[in-house]
Amino acid sequence: MSKSVVLMGLGLDNLSERQVTERILGEVVSGRGGWLINPNVDVLRQIANDPELKELSRQADLAVADGMPLIWASRLQRTPLVERVPGRQLIWTMCRAASSRGVSVFLLGGESGVAVEAAAALTRYIPNLDVVGTHCPPHGFEDDERCIDYILTQLYSARPGVVFCGLGFPKQERLMSLLAERLPSTWFIGSGATLTMAAGRVRCAPNWMQRLGLEWLFRLIQEPRRLFSRYVIHDLPFAFRLLIASARKRSLAPMSERTSPSHGAEVGIATDGGTP
């Protein structure tokens, strides 16, 4: 599927959360794998400023927007994305659907104990969910061949249909690219802090803050020392740059290039996911 919406040089698939879930599980059942990235403003900033990360991200089989500023930018340039697909919600939607279709999952990432706690939370609310394994790689795993081999051994043994990779950008993307080649019938989903949220170690922003694109502020209040530089010094200026660039693209593009949502996109579909 061609990427129908381009923001700062990165192509995004114009799919709803439901469509993403159906496509991934449909391919798993058919024996086809792949990997998904879901950039927010922070991730898009890194991709836009690094050619190697941009090329890596373009290799993903699916790319969907996790971040309201990306939705606003797509609307400004008149290539509106149908909806935001947040990772913290997608994991619940995907796991519910996976449970009903007999697709197993593996949780990879997070700090020590996070994946186990996330598995316990998911299976508590989705009793029939088949979690076939969990693993939290140690810091620096990406530079240790033994750690990579151990991850591969665990996945070869478990043979999951879907793997949630919560290792942070771009570590998880580099790993998913490698793993997708070795396990061609498995789907890998970039999950960032999603496992930590599912485990209950990090609180999710209230719905009204999510709708206003203020999740970053909610997280900043919780972890000001760790996140101030990232969110305030780097991401806020980039978000303004993104919106300005999209507005300029709208004004300069000929009418023939100002497309509506791609064919098959279900505008206005309500998602059936979310945390319990």
TIRO-39011 format. One record per residue: x, y, z of N, C-alpha, C in turn; residue number from 1. Coordinates in steps of 0.1 Angstrom, whole numbers, plus 5000, padded with zeros to 4 digits. Layout:
N
(node (X; Y; Z); (X; Y; Z); (X; Y; Z); NUM) ...
//
This chain:
276
(node (5008; 4988; 5000); (5000; 5000; 5000); (5009; 5012; 5000); 1) (node (5006; 5022; 4991); (5014; 5034; 4990); (5010; 5043; 5002); 2) (node (5020; 5051; 5006); (5018; 5061; 5017); (5011; 5073; 5011); 3) (node (4999; 5076; 5015); (4991; 5086; 5009); (4993; 5100; 5015); 4) (node (4998; 5101; 5027); (5000; 5114; 5034); (5015; 5115; 5038); 5) (node (5021; 5127; 5034); (5035; 5129; 5036); (5037; 5141; 5045); 6) (node (5044; 5139; 5057); (5047; 5149; 5066); (5062; 5150; 5068); 7) (node (5068; 5161; 5065); (5082; 5163; 5067); (5090; 5152; 5061); 8) (node (5086; 5147; 5049); (5093; 5137; 5042); (5090; 5123; 5046); 9) (node (5081; 5120; 5056); (5077; 5107; 5059); (5063; 5104; 5055); 10) (node (5062; 5093; 5047); (5049; 5089; 5043); (5041; 5081; 5054); 11) (node (5028; 5084; 5055); (5020; 5078; 5065); (5008; 5071; 5058); 12) (node (5004; 5059; 5063); (4992; 5052; 5058); (4980; 5059; 5064); 13) (node (4970; 5062; 5056); (4958; 5068; 5060); (4947; 5057; 5064); 14) (node (4949; 5052; 5076); (4941; 5041; 5081); (4936; 5044; 5095); 15) (node (4924; 5039; 5097); (4918; 5040; 5111); (4924; 5029; 5120); 16) (node (4922; 5031; 5133); (4927; 5021; 5142); (4922; 5007; 5139); 17) (node (4909; 5007; 5135); (4902; 4994; 5132); (4908; 4988; 5120); 18) (node (4911; 4996; 5110); (4917; 4991; 5097); (4931; 4986; 5100); 19) (node (4939; 4993; 5108); (4952; 4988; 5111); (4952; 4974; 5118); 20) (node (4943; 4973; 5127); (4941; 4960; 5134); (4937; 4949; 5125); 21) (node (4927; 4952; 5116); (4922; 4942; 5107); (4933; 4938; 5097); 22) (node (4941; 4948; 5092); (4951; 4944; 5082); (4962; 4936; 5088); 23) (node (4967; 4939; 5100); (4977; 4932; 5106); (4973; 4918; 5110); 24) (node (4962; 4916; 5116); (4957; 4903; 5120); (4953; 4894; 5108); 25) (node (4948; 4901; 5097); (4945; 4894; 5085); (4958; 4888; 5079); 26) (node (4969; 4896; 5079); (4981; 4891; 5073); (4987; 4881; 5082); 27) (node (4986; 4882; 5095); (4992; 4871; 5104); (4985; 4858; 5101); 28) (node (4972; 4858; 5100); (4964; 4846; 5097); (4968; 4840; 5084); 29) (node (4972; 4849; 5074); (4976; 4844; 5061); (4991; 4841; 5060); 30) (node (4998; 4842; 5072); (5012; 4838; 5072); (5022; 4849; 5067); 31) (node (5017; 4861; 5067); (5026; 4872; 5062); (5028; 4882; 5074); 32) (node (5041; 4886; 5075); (5045; 4895; 5086); (5049; 4908; 5081); 33) (node (5054; 4916; 5090); (5058; 4930; 5087); (5061; 4938; 5100); 34) (node (5063; 4951; 5098); (5065; 4959; 5111); (5059; 4973; 5109); 35) (node (5055; 4978; 5120); (5047; 4991; 5121); (5054; 5001; 5129); 36) (node (5055; 5014; 5124); (5059; 5025; 5132); (5047; 5034; 5134); 37) (node (5047; 5041; 5145); (5036; 5051; 5148); (5042; 5063; 5154); 38) (node (5048; 5072; 5145); (5055; 5084; 5150); (5046; 5094; 5157); 39) (node (5051; 5100; 5168); (5045; 5112; 5173); (5054; 5124; 5169); 40) (node (5052; 5136; 5175); (5061; 5147; 5172); (5075; 5145; 5175); 41) (node (5078; 5139; 5186); (5092; 5136; 5190); (5099; 5127; 5180); 42) (node (5092; 5116; 5176); (5098; 5107; 5166); (5099; 5113; 5153); 43) (node (5089; 5121; 5148); (5089; 5127; 5135); (5101; 5137; 5135); 44) (node (5103; 5144; 5146); (5114; 5154; 5146); (5128; 5147; 5144); 45) (node (5130; 5135; 5150); (5142; 5128; 5148); (5143; 5123; 5134); 46) (node (5132; 5118; 5128); (5133; 5113; 5115); (5136; 5124; 5105); 47) (node (5129; 5136; 5107); (5131; 5147; 5097); (5146; 5152; 5097); 48) (node (5152; 5150; 5109); (5166; 5156; 5110); (5177; 5146; 5108); 49) (node (5174; 5134; 5105); (5184; 5123; 5103); (5181; 5115; 5091); 50) (node (5189; 5116; 5080); (5186; 5108; 5068); (5186; 5093; 5070); 51) (node (5195; 5088; 5079); (5195; 5073; 5082); (5182; 5069; 5088); 52) (node (5177; 5077; 5098); (5164; 5073; 5104); (5152; 5075; 5095); 53) (node (5153; 5084; 5086); (5143; 5086; 5076); (5142; 5074; 5067); 54) (node (5154; 5069; 5062); (5154; 5057; 5053); (5149; 5045; 5061); 55) (node (5154; 5044; 5073); (5149; 5032; 5081); (5134; 5032; 5083); 56) (node (5128; 5044; 5086); (5114; 5045; 5088); (5106; 5042; 5075); 57) (node (5112; 5046; 5064); (5105; 5043; 5051); (5104; 5028; 5048); 58) (node (5112; 5020; 5054); (5112; 5006; 5052); (5101; 4999; 5059); 59) (node (5094; 5006; 5069); (5083; 5000; 5076); (5072; 4996; 5067); 60) (node (5065; 4985; 5070); (5054; 4981; 5062); (5041; 4990; 5064); 61) (node (5040; 4995; 5076); (5029; 5004; 5080); (5035; 5015; 5088); 62) (node (5029; 5027; 5086); (5033; 5039; 5094); (5020; 5047; 5096); 63) (node (5017; 5049; 5109); (5004; 5056; 5113); (5008; 5066; 5123); 64) (node (5000; 5077; 5124); (5003; 5088; 5133); (4998; 5086; 5147); 65) (node (5008; 5087; 5156); (5004; 5087; 5171); (5008; 5101; 5176); 66) (node (4999; 5110; 5175); (5002; 5124; 5179); (4992; 5134; 5173); 67) (node (4985; 5141; 5180); (4975; 5151; 5174); (4981; 5161; 5165); 68) (node (4993; 5167; 5168); (4999; 5176; 5159); (5001; 5171; 5145); 69) (node (5003; 5158; 5143); (5004; 5152; 5130); (4991; 5152; 5123); 70) (node (4980; 5150; 5131); (4967; 5150; 5125); (4964; 5164; 5121); 71) (node (4967; 5174; 5129); (4964; 5188; 5126); (4972; 5192; 5113); 72) (node (4985; 5188; 5113); (4993; 5191; 5101); (4987; 5185; 5088); 73) (node (4982; 5173; 5089); (4977; 5167; 5077); (4964; 5174; 5072); 74) (node (4957; 5179; 5082); (4945; 5187; 5078); (4948; 5201; 5072); 75) (node (4959; 5207; 5078); (4963; 5220; 5073); (4967; 5219; 5058); 76) (node (4974; 5208; 5054); (4979; 5207; 5041); (4969; 5200; 5031); 77) (node (4957; 5198; 5037); (4946; 5192; 5029); (4948; 5178; 5024); 78) (node (4955; 5170; 5032); (4956; 5156; 5030); (4953; 5149; 5044); 79) (node (4940; 5151; 5049); (4937; 5148; 5062); (4938; 5133; 5065); 80) (node (4945; 5130; 5076); (4945; 5116; 5081); (4932; 5113; 5088); 81) (node (4927; 5101; 5086); (4914; 5097; 5090); (4913; 5098; 5106); 82) (node (4923; 5094; 5113); (4923; 5095; 5127); (4937; 5092; 5133); 83) (node (4938; 5096; 5145); (4951; 5092; 5152); (4950; 5078; 5157); 84) (node (4962; 5071; 5157); (4962; 5057; 5161); (4973; 5056; 5172); 85) (node (4969; 5060; 5184); (4978; 5060; 5196); (4982; 5046; 5200); 86) (node (4995; 5044; 5203); (5000; 5031; 5207); (4994; 5026; 5220); 87) (node (4991; 5035; 5229); (4986; 5031; 5242); (4972; 5025; 5241); 88) (node (4965; 5029; 5230); (4952; 5023; 5228); (4952; 5011; 5218); 89) (node (4961; 5012; 5209); (4962; 5001; 5199); (4965; 4988; 5205); 90) (node (4974; 4988; 5216); (4977; 4975; 5222); (4965; 4968; 5227); 91) (node (4955; 4975; 5233); (4943; 4969; 5238); (4934; 4965; 5227); 92) (node (4932; 4973; 5216); (4924; 4969; 5205); (4930; 4957; 5198); 93) (node (4943; 4957; 5196); (4949; 4946; 5189); (4948; 4933; 5197); 94) (node (4950; 4934; 5210); (4950; 4922; 5218); (4936; 4916; 5219); 95) (node (4926; 4925; 5220); (4912; 4920; 5220); (4909; 4912; 5207); 96) (node (4913; 4919; 5196); (4910; 4912; 5183); (4919; 4900; 5181); 97) (node (4931; 4900; 5186); (4940; 4888; 5185); (4934; 4877; 5193); 98) (node (4929; 4880; 5205); (4922; 4869; 5213); (4911; 4863; 5206); 99) (node (4903; 4870; 5199); (4891; 4865; 5192); (4895; 4857; 5180); 100) (node (4907; 4860; 5174); (4911; 4853; 5162); (4921; 4842; 5165); 101) (node (4925; 4840; 5177); (4934; 4829; 5181); (4949; 4833; 5177); 102) (node (4952; 4846; 5177); (4966; 4850; 5174); (4973; 4853; 5187); 103) (node (4985; 4847; 5188); (4993; 4849; 5200); (5001; 4862; 5200); 104) (node (5005; 4867; 5212); (5013; 4879; 5212); (5025; 4877; 5221); 105) (node (5035; 4885; 5219); (5047; 4885; 5227); (5050; 4900; 5231); 106) (node (5054; 4902; 5244); (5057; 4916; 5248); (5072; 4917; 5250); 107) (node (5078; 4926; 5243); (5092; 4928; 5243); (5096; 4942; 5246); 108) (node (5102; 4944; 5258); (5107; 4958; 5261); (5103; 4962; 5275); 109) (node (5106; 4975; 5278); (5103; 4981; 5291); (5114; 4978; 5300); 110) (node (5113; 4985; 5312); (5123; 4982; 5323); (5120; 4969; 5329); 111) (node (5129; 4964; 5337); (5128; 4951; 5343); (5114; 4949; 5350); 112) (node (5107; 4939; 5346); (5094; 4935; 5351); (5082; 4941; 5344); 113) (node (5085; 4951; 5336); (5073; 4958; 5329); (5066; 4949; 5320); 114) (node (5073; 4941; 5312); (5066; 4932; 5302); (5057; 4922; 5310); 115) (node (5062; 4917; 5321); (5054; 4907; 5328); (5042; 4914; 5334); 116) (node (5043; 4926; 5340); (5032; 4933; 5346); (5022; 4937; 5335); 117) (node (5027; 4941; 5323); (5018; 4944; 5312); (5010; 4932; 5308); 118) (node (5017; 4920; 5307); (5010; 4908; 5303); (4999; 4904; 5313); 119) (node (5002; 4906; 5326); (4992; 4903; 5337); (4980; 4913; 5335); 120) (node (4982; 4925; 5332); (4971; 4935; 5331); (4963; 4931; 5318); 121) (node (4969; 4928; 5307); (4962; 4925; 5295); (4954; 4912; 5297); 122) (node (4960; 4902; 5303); (4952; 4889; 5304); (4941; 4890; 5315); 123) (node (4943; 4900; 5324); (4933; 4902; 5334); (4920; 4907; 5328); 124) (node (4921; 4916; 5318); (4910; 4922; 5311); (4906; 4914; 5298); 125) (node (4915; 4907; 5293); (4913; 4899; 5281); (4917; 4884; 5284); 126) (node (4908; 4877; 5291); (4912; 4864; 5297); (4917; 4854; 5287); 127) (node (4911; 4854; 5274); (4915; 4844; 5264); (4928; 4848; 5256); 128) (node (4934; 4859; 5260); (4946; 4864; 5252); (4957; 4854; 5255); 129) (node (4964; 4850; 5244); (4975; 4841; 5245); (4988; 4848; 5244); 130) (node (4994; 4852; 5256); (5007; 4858; 5257); (5017; 4847; 5258); 131) (node (5025; 4845; 5247); (5034; 4833; 5246); (5048; 4837; 5251); 132) (node (5050; 4849; 5256); (5063; 4852; 5261); (5065; 4867; 5264); 133) (node (5074; 4870; 5273); (5078; 4884; 5276); (5093; 4885; 5278); 134) (node (5099; 4896; 5275); (5113; 4898; 5277); (5116; 4913; 5278); 135) (node (5124; 4916; 5288); (5129; 4930; 5289); (5144; 4930; 5287); 136) (node (5149; 4934; 5275); (5163; 4934; 5272); (5171; 4943; 5281); 137) (node (5183; 4940; 5285); (5191; 4950; 5294); (5195; 4962; 5286); 138) (node (5199; 4973; 5293); (5204; 4985; 5287); (5216; 4981; 5278); 139) (node (5217; 4987; 5266); (5228; 4984; 5258); (5227; 4971; 5250); 140) (node (5215; 4965; 5250); (5213; 4952; 5243); (5216; 4953; 5228); 141) (node (5214; 4965; 5223); (5215; 4967; 5208); (5229; 4965; 5203); 142) (node (5239; 4967; 5213); (5253; 4966; 5209); (5259; 4952; 5213); 143) (node (5251; 4943; 5218); (5255; 4930; 5223); (5249; 4919; 5214); 144) (node (5257; 4912; 5206); (5251; 4902; 5198); (5245; 4891; 5206); 145) (node (5250; 4888; 5218); (5244; 4877; 5226); (5230; 4881; 5230); 146) (node (5227; 4894; 5233); (5214; 4898; 5236); (5204; 4897; 5224); 147) (node (5209; 4900; 5212); (5201; 4899; 5200); (5198; 4884; 5198); 148) (node (5208; 4876; 5199); (5206; 4862; 5197); (5196; 4856; 5207); 149) (node (5197; 4861; 5219); (5187; 4856; 5229); (5173; 4860; 5226); 150) (node (5171; 4872; 5221); (5158; 4877; 5217); (5153; 4868; 5205); 151) (node (5161; 4865; 5195); (5157; 4857; 5184); (5154; 4843; 5189); 152) (node (5162; 4837; 5198); (5159; 4824; 5203); (5145; 4823; 5210); 153) (node (5142; 4834; 5218); (5129; 4834; 5225); (5118; 4835; 5215); 154) (node (5120; 4843; 5204); (5109; 4844; 5194); (5108; 4832; 5186); 155) (node (5119; 4826; 5182); (5118; 4813; 5174); (5111; 4803; 5182); 156) (node (5113; 4802; 5195); (5106; 4792; 5203); (5091; 4795; 5205); 157) (node (5088; 4808; 5207); (5074; 4811; 5210); (5066; 4812; 5197); 158) (node (5072; 4816; 5186); (5065; 4818; 5173); (5052; 4826; 5175); 159) (node (5053; 4838; 5180); (5041; 4847; 5182); (5036; 4852; 5169); 160) (node (5023; 4856; 5168); (5017; 4862; 5157); (5021; 4877; 5156); 161) (node (5020; 4883; 5168); (5023; 4898; 5170); (5032; 4900; 5181); 162) (node (5042; 4909; 5179); (5052; 4912; 5189); (5051; 4927; 5191); 163) (node (5048; 4931; 5204); (5048; 4946; 5207); (5062; 4949; 5212); 164) (node (5069; 4958; 5205); (5083; 4962; 5208); (5083; 4975; 5215); 165) (node (5085; 4975; 5228); (5085; 4988; 5236); (5099; 4991; 5241); 166) (node (5107; 4995; 5231); (5121; 4998; 5234); (5125; 5012; 5231); 167) (node (5116; 5020; 5226); (5119; 5034; 5224); (5125; 5036; 5210); 168) (node (5122; 5047; 5204); (5127; 5051; 5190); (5142; 5056; 5192); 169) (node (5151; 5052; 5183); (5149; 5043; 5171); (5154; 5028; 5174); 170) (node (5157; 5025; 5187); (5162; 5012; 5190); (5152; 5001; 5185); 171) (node (5139; 5003; 5188); (5129; 4993; 5185); (5127; 4992; 5170); 172) (node (5129; 5003; 5162); (5127; 5003; 5148); (5139; 4995; 5142); 173) (node (5151; 4997; 5146); (5162; 4990; 5141); (5161; 4975; 5144); 174) (node (5156; 4972; 5156); (5154; 4958; 5160); (5143; 4952; 5152); 175) (node (5132; 4959; 5150); (5121; 4953; 5143); (5124; 4950; 5128); 176) (node (5133; 4959; 5122); (5137; 4957; 5109); (5145; 4944; 5107); 177) (node (5153; 4941; 5117); (5161; 4929; 5117); (5152; 4917; 5120); 178) (node (5143; 4918; 5130); (5135; 4906; 5134); (5125; 4903; 5123); 179) (node (5120; 4913; 5116); (5110; 4910; 5105); (5116; 4902; 5094); 180) (node (5129; 4903; 5092); (5136; 4895; 5082); (5137; 4881; 5086); 181) (node (5140; 4879; 5099); (5142; 4865; 5105); (5129; 4858; 5107); 182) (node (5118; 4865; 5110); (5105; 4859; 5113); (5095; 4865; 5103); 183) (node (5095; 4861; 5091); (5086; 4867; 5080); (5071; 4865; 5082); 184) (node (5067; 4857; 5091); (5053; 4855; 5093); (5047; 4862; 5106); 185) (node (5056; 4870; 5112); (5052; 4877; 5125); (5051; 4892; 5122); 186) (node (5042; 4898; 5129); (5041; 4913; 5128); (5047; 4919; 5141); 187) (node (5055; 4930; 5139); (5061; 4937; 5150); (5056; 4951; 5150); 188) (node (5052; 4955; 5162); (5045; 4968; 5164); (5054; 4977; 5173); 189) (node (5059; 4988; 5168); (5066; 4998; 5177); (5057; 5003; 5187); 190) (node (5061; 5002; 5200); (5052; 5005; 5211); (5057; 5015; 5221); 191) (node (5070; 5019; 5220); (5075; 5030; 5229); (5072; 5027; 5243); 192) (node (5065; 5036; 5250); (5062; 5035; 5264); (5049; 5028; 5266); 193) (node (5043; 5022; 5256); (5030; 5015; 5257); (5030; 5004; 5267); 194) (node (5040; 4996; 5268); (5040; 4985; 5277); (5041; 4990; 5292); 195) (node (5048; 5001; 5294); (5049; 5007; 5307); (5035; 5013; 5311); 196) (node (5028; 5018; 5301); (5014; 5023; 5304); (5005; 5012; 5307); 197) (node (5006; 5001; 5299); (4997; 4989; 5301); (5000; 4983; 5315); 198) (node (5012; 4984; 5319); (5016; 4978; 5332); (5011; 4987; 5344); 199) (node (5007; 4999; 5341); (5002; 5008; 5351); (5013; 5016; 5358); 200) (node (5025; 5016; 5353); (5036; 5023; 5359); (5036; 5038; 5355); 201) (node (5029; 5041; 5344); (5028; 5055; 5340); (5013; 5057; 5337); 202) (node (5008; 5068; 5343); (4994; 5071; 5341); (4991; 5078; 5327); 203) (node (4980; 5074; 5321); (4976; 5080; 5308); (4969; 5094; 5311); 204) (node (4971; 5103; 5301); (4964; 5116; 5303); (4949; 5114; 5302); 205) (node (4941; 5123; 5308); (4927; 5123; 5307); (4923; 5125; 5292); 206) (node (4911; 5120; 5289); (4906; 5121; 5275); (4906; 5135; 5269); 207) (node (4903; 5145; 5278); (4902; 5159; 5272); (4916; 5164; 5269); 208) (node (4926; 5160; 5276); (4939; 5164; 5273); (4944; 5157; 5260); 209) (node (4940; 5144; 5258); (4944; 5137; 5246); (4937; 5144; 5234); 210) (node (4925; 5148; 5235); (4918; 5154; 5224); (4924; 5167; 5220); 211) (node (4930; 5174; 5230); (4936; 5187; 5227); (4951; 5186; 5224); 212) (node (4956; 5174; 5223); (4970; 5172; 5220); (4979; 5176; 5231); 213) (node (4975; 5174; 5244); (4982; 5178; 5255); (4988; 5167; 5264); 214) (node (4989; 5155; 5258); (4995; 5144; 5265); (5009; 5146; 5269); 215) (node (5016; 5154; 5261); (5030; 5157; 5264); (5031; 5165; 5277); 216) (node (5021; 5174; 5279); (5021; 5182; 5291); (5018; 5174; 5303); 217) (node (5009; 5164; 5302); (5006; 5155; 5313); (5018; 5147; 5317); 218) (node (5025; 5142; 5307); (5037; 5134; 5310); (5049; 5143; 5315); 219) (node (5049; 5155; 5310); (5059; 5164; 5315); (5058; 5167; 5330); 220) (node (5045; 5169; 5334); (5042; 5171; 5348); (5046; 5160; 5357); 221) (node (5045; 5148; 5351); (5049; 5136; 5359); (5064; 5134; 5360); 222) (node (5071; 5137; 5348); (5085; 5135; 5348); (5093; 5147; 5343); 223) (node (5092; 5158; 5350); (5098; 5171; 5345); (5113; 5170; 5342); 224) (node (5120; 5164; 5351); (5135; 5164; 5348); (5139; 5157; 5336); 225) (node (5132; 5145; 5334); (5136; 5137; 5322); (5131; 5142; 5309); 226) (node (5119; 5149; 5309); (5112; 5152; 5297); (5113; 5167; 5293); 227) (node (5117; 5176; 5302); (5117; 5190; 5299); (5124; 5193; 5286); 228) (node (5137; 5189; 5285); (5145; 5192; 5273); (5138; 5187; 5261); 229) (node (5134; 5174; 5261); (5128; 5168; 5249); (5116; 5175; 5245); 230) (node (5106; 5178; 5254); (5093; 5183; 5250); (5094; 5198; 5248); 231) (node (5100; 5206; 5257); (5099; 5220; 5256); (5110; 5226; 5247); 232) (node (5122; 5222; 5248); (5133; 5227; 5240); (5133; 5222; 5226); 233) (node (5130; 5210; 5224); (5131; 5204; 5211); (5118; 5202; 5204); 234) (node (5108; 5195; 5210); (5096; 5191; 5203); (5086; 5203; 5201); 235) (node (5084; 5212; 5210); (5075; 5223; 5208); (5079; 5232; 5196); 236) (node (5092; 5236; 5194); (5096; 5243; 5182); (5094; 5235; 5170); 237) (node (5096; 5222; 5170); (5094; 5214; 5158); (5080; 5213; 5155); 238) (node (5071; 5212; 5165); (5056; 5211; 5162); (5052; 5224; 5155); 239) (node (5056; 5236; 5159); (5053; 5248; 5152); (5058; 5248; 5138); 240) (node (5071; 5243; 5136); (5077; 5242; 5123); (5069; 5233; 5114); 241) (node (5064; 5222; 5120); (5056; 5212; 5112); (5043; 5218; 5107); 242) (node (5036; 5226; 5116); (5023; 5232; 5113); (5025; 5243; 5103); 243) (node (5035; 5251; 5104); (5038; 5261; 5095); (5041; 5256; 5081); 244) (node (5050; 5245; 5080); (5053; 5239; 5068); (5041; 5233; 5061); 245) (node (5032; 5227; 5069); (5019; 5221; 5063); (5010; 5232; 5058); 246) (node (5009; 5244; 5065); (5001; 5255; 5060); (5007; 5260; 5047); 247) (node (5020; 5261; 5046); (5026; 5266; 5034); (5024; 5256; 5022); 248) (node (5025; 5243; 5025); (5023; 5233; 5015); (5009; 5234; 5010); 249) (node (4999; 5237; 5018); (4985; 5238; 5014); (4984; 5250; 5005); 250) (node (4990; 5261; 5008); (4988; 5273; 5000); (4995; 5272; 4987); 251) (node (5006; 5264; 4986); (5014; 5263; 4974); (5009; 5252; 4964); 252) (node (5003; 5242; 4970); (4999; 5230; 4962); (4988; 5234; 4952); 253) (node (4989; 5229; 4940); (4977; 5230; 4930); (4966; 5222; 4935); 254) (node (4954; 5226; 4931); (4942; 5220; 4936); (4942; 5205; 4933); 255) (node (4948; 5200; 4922); (4948; 5186; 4919); (4956; 5178; 4928); 256) (node (4965; 5184; 4936); (4973; 5177; 4946); (4967; 5177; 4960); 257) (node (4956; 5185; 4962); (4950; 5186; 4975); (4940; 5175; 4976); 258) (node (4945; 5163; 4980); (4937; 5151; 4980); (4928; 5150; 4992); 259) (node (4918; 5142; 4991); (4910; 5138; 5002); (4916; 5125; 5008); 260) (node (4910; 5120; 5019); (4916; 5108; 5025); (4916; 5096; 5015); 261) (node (4926; 5088; 5016); (4928; 5077; 5006); (4916; 5068; 5005); 262) (node (4915; 5061; 4994); (4904; 5051; 4992); (4904; 5041; 5003); 263) (node (4893; 5037; 5008); (4892; 5027; 5018); (4892; 5033; 5032); 264) (node (4896; 5045; 5034); (4896; 5051; 5047); (4882; 5054; 5051); 265) (node (4879; 5050; 5064); (4865; 5052; 5069); (4865; 5064; 5078); 266) (node (4862; 5076; 5072); (4862; 5088; 5079); (4851; 5087; 5090); 267) (node (4855; 5091; 5102); (4845; 5091; 5113); (4843; 5078; 5120); 268) (node (4850; 5068; 5117); (4848; 5055; 5124); (4852; 5057; 5138); 269) (node (4844; 5051; 5147); (4848; 5052; 5161); (4856; 5039; 5164); 270) (node (4867; 5042; 5171); (4876; 5030; 5175); (4869; 5022; 5185); 271) (node (4873; 5009; 5185); (4867; 5000; 5195); (4877; 4996; 5205); 272) (node (4888; 5003; 5206); (4898; 5000; 5216); (4898; 5008; 5228); 273) (node (4910; 5011; 5233); (4911; 5019; 5246); (4914; 5010; 5258); 274) (node (4919; 5016; 5268); (4922; 5009; 5280); (4909; 5006; 5287); 275) (node (4908; 4996; 5295); (4896; 4993; 5303); (4892; 5003; 5313); 276) 
//
